[in-house]
Amino acid sequence: MSEDNIRITVSRRSVVQVAPYESEEASSSIEWTMNAASSQEEVLDAATGWRNQLAIANFEALGVGYDIGDVAVRRLQKSVSGGNESVAVAPAAPPAPRSAGSGGTTDELWRDLMNNSDKWFTNWPEQLAGNDNPARPAYRRSGDGKGLWLTNKDKGGTSAFPEWFVCPKTGKTGDDLATVGRELRQKSFSK
């Protein structure tokens, strides 16, 4: 790349809830170079055009309808089977505390689940359906088998997850996960 050029990358990730406790996602990105002498408006116009193309590609990959407006492409809510709720976006997690441990504190495990969801199994949808032991952890890490539960072991079923946590597989947040956790605890106590 010459010194007269700049490299620009635009990425787009789209997640839709297709059924209770189930979501689908599509991601795409594009990288291109522009002349370094380009104006800010030229760069923004090019990025906006590519962002819209990436949104269209993601919506088509997900099989959902979309509308092309004057400014942006937006998903049509009614085009998603199963539910019309928007999947929640996780708020920024507070900075991770420094420790000499190996990612073993509960807070570090929740962060690892958010950042490395592909290394975790999500058990709770099967547990709710009665196809798995509800006493097992809701999430289990594949490498070392460490587990996380949605509620504490007390009979009250208080939430065990941090307030900033959003399930990376389903987009469920706070109240929804607390309800799921209480249902699982109730099932495990009844066994």
Secondary structure, 3 states (H helix, E strand, C coil): CCCCEEEEEEEEEEEEEEECCEEEEEEEEEEEEEECCCCHHHHHHHHHHHHHHHHHHHHHHHCCCEEECCCCEEECHHHCCCCCCCCCCCCCCCCCCCCCCCCCCHHHHHHHHHHCHHHEEECHHHHHCCCCCCCCCCEEECCCCCEECCECCCCCCCECCCCCCECCCCCCEHHHHHHHHHHHHHHHHCC
